Protein backbone atom coordinates (compact mmCIF):
# COMPACT_ATOMS: atom_id res chain seq x y z
CA UNK A 1 0.00 0.00 0.00
CA UNK A 2 1.42 3.33 -1.04
CA UNK A 3 1.55 6.14 1.50
CA UNK A 4 1.14 8.73 -1.28
CA UNK A 5 -2.46 7.62 -1.86
CA UNK A 6 -3.50 8.23 1.74
CA UNK A 7 -5.03 11.48 2.81
CA UNK A 8 -4.49 12.75 6.34
CA UNK A 9 -7.52 12.77 8.59
CA UNK A 10 -8.00 16.12 10.22
CA UNK A 11 -11.25 15.42 12.04
CA UNK A 12 -12.76 18.61 10.66
CA UNK A 13 -15.67 18.89 8.35
CA UNK A 14 -15.00 20.72 5.08
CA UNK A 15 -15.45 24.47 5.13
CA UNK A 16 -19.00 25.40 4.21
CA UNK A 17 -19.23 27.80 1.30
CA UNK A 18 -23.00 28.09 1.34
CA UNK A 19 -25.06 28.57 4.50
CA UNK A 20 -27.31 25.87 5.94
CA UNK A 21 -30.87 27.24 5.85
CA UNK A 22 -31.96 25.36 8.97
CA UNK A 23 -29.05 26.62 11.07
CA UNK A 24 -29.58 30.19 9.81
CA UNK A 25 -33.29 30.01 10.70
CA UNK A 26 -32.39 28.81 14.21
CA UNK A 27 -29.87 31.63 14.65
CA UNK A 28 -32.28 34.30 13.39
CA UNK A 29 -34.97 33.04 15.75
CA UNK A 30 -32.55 33.41 18.66
CA UNK A 31 -32.23 29.67 19.33
CA UNK A 32 -28.99 27.71 19.48
CA UNK A 33 -28.67 25.26 16.59
CA UNK A 34 -27.92 21.60 17.31
CA UNK A 35 -24.66 21.76 15.35
CA UNK A 36 -22.03 24.48 15.38
CA UNK A 37 -22.74 27.30 12.96
CA UNK A 38 -20.15 27.85 10.24
CA UNK A 39 -18.81 31.25 9.22
CA UNK A 40 -21.17 31.24 6.22
CA UNK A 41 -24.14 30.53 8.52
CA UNK A 42 -23.20 33.39 10.84
CA UNK A 43 -22.70 35.81 7.94
CA UNK A 44 -26.09 34.94 6.47
CA UNK A 45 -27.78 35.37 9.86
CA UNK A 46 -26.12 38.78 10.31
CA UNK A 47 -27.18 39.76 6.77
CA UNK A 48 -30.76 38.74 7.48
CA UNK A 49 -31.00 40.52 10.86
CA UNK A 50 -29.28 43.68 9.57
CA UNK A 51 -31.79 43.71 6.74
CA UNK A 52 -34.55 43.76 9.35
CA UNK A 53 -33.01 46.92 10.91
CA UNK A 54 -31.44 45.29 13.95
CA UNK A 55 -28.50 47.07 15.56
CA UNK A 56 -25.17 45.33 16.08
CA UNK A 57 -25.97 44.92 19.78
CA UNK A 58 -29.32 43.33 19.03
CA UNK A 59 -27.76 41.00 16.47
CA UNK A 60 -25.05 40.05 18.96
CA UNK A 61 -27.71 39.28 21.56
CA UNK A 62 -29.64 37.07 19.12
CA UNK A 63 -26.54 35.19 17.95
CA UNK A 64 -24.96 34.99 21.42
CA UNK A 65 -21.70 36.60 20.29
CA UNK A 66 -19.90 39.86 21.08
CA UNK A 67 -20.80 43.11 19.31
CA UNK A 68 -17.29 43.23 17.91
CA UNK A 69 -17.82 39.83 16.27
CA UNK A 70 -20.89 41.18 14.49
CA UNK A 71 -18.90 44.20 13.33
CA UNK A 72 -16.12 41.93 12.02
CA UNK A 73 -18.63 39.77 10.12
CA UNK A 74 -20.30 42.84 8.63
CA UNK A 75 -16.94 44.28 7.54
CA UNK A 76 -15.69 41.00 6.05
CA UNK A 77 -18.86 40.42 4.02
CA UNK A 78 -19.67 44.07 3.17
CA UNK A 79 -22.99 44.00 5.03
CA UNK A 80 -24.37 47.50 5.74
CA UNK A 81 -25.38 48.47 9.25
CA UNK A 82 -28.93 47.54 10.22
CA UNK A 83 -29.86 50.83 11.84
CA UNK A 84 -29.80 53.99 9.77
CA UNK A 85 -27.74 56.86 11.18
CA UNK A 86 -29.64 59.23 13.43
CA UNK A 87 -32.47 58.73 15.90
CA UNK A 88 -34.08 55.31 15.71
CA UNK A 89 -36.77 55.50 18.37
CA UNK A 90 -39.56 54.17 16.14
CA UNK A 91 -37.89 50.89 15.21
CA UNK A 92 -39.02 47.64 16.85
CA UNK A 93 -36.68 46.32 19.53
CA UNK A 94 -36.82 42.84 21.02
CA UNK A 95 -33.38 42.67 22.62
CA UNK A 96 -31.15 44.98 24.63
CA UNK A 97 -29.17 47.26 22.35
CA UNK A 98 -26.27 47.50 24.80
CA UNK A 99 -24.06 44.42 24.98
CA UNK A 100 -23.20 44.74 28.69
CA UNK A 101 -26.88 44.44 29.63
CA UNK A 102 -27.32 41.02 28.05
CA UNK A 103 -29.58 38.70 29.99
N, C-alpha and C positions, 0 to 999 in steps of 0.2 A: 504494500500500500504506500503510495507516494504521499509525502507530507505537503507537497505543493498543492494538492487538490483539496486539502482541508481548509476550512474557514474557521477563524477563531470565534468562539462563542463569547459574546459580551454580556449577555443577560439583559440587554436593553431591547425594547421594541423599536422598530424603525421610526425615524422622525416623521411625524405627521405633517403633510403638506396641505391637506384640506381639513377643515374642522369637522368634528363629529357633531351632528345636529342634536343628538340626544344630550350629550354633555353640555353643549352650549345652552340648550333650553333649561337644563338644571341650573346652570350658573346664573342665567338671566332671572330665573325665578327665585334666586337667593338660597337654593338648596345645594348641598355638597353632592357632587356626582359620586357614583360607586367606584369609578376608576379615576386615576389622576388626570387632570386636564392638561393637554399639551399646550405649547405656546400658541399654536394656531387656534385652539379652542378659546384660550383666554383673549386673544386679539379679536376674535369674532364676537365674543361676549361684550368686550369693551366697545367695539364698533356699534353693536346693537343698542347698548345702554346709552352711549353718547348721542346716538341718533334720536333717542327718546328724551333728550334734554336733561340727563342726569349729570350732576357735577362729578369731579374726580373723587371727592370724598364719599359721595353716595355710591359710586361705582365700586370703590374700594370696600365699602361696607357690604355690598351685595356679594362681591367675589371673595371676601375674607382675605384681602391682601392690603398692603400699605398704599397710601395715596401716591407715593413716589413710584411704586410699581406700575400703577395705572398711567402715570405720566410717561414713564419709560416705554410702555406698550404703545401709547398714543403717538409718541415721537418716532418710534421705530417703524410703525405702520402708517404714518401720515394720517392719523385720525383726528379730525378737528375736535375742539373742546365741545362738551355737551351744552354747557350754559353759554348764552350769548354775553358779551361784555355789558356791564351796567347792572342796574337793579333787576333782580329776578324774583320779586316777591310773589308774583302770580303763578309761578310754576308749581306743579304738584311735587310734593316731597314725601317720601315714605321711609327715609333713613336719615340719620344724623349727617349733616354736611361737614362736621368737624371730626377728623379722624380720632382725636383723643377722647371723644365722648362715645366711642363705640360700645355697644352693649354686649 
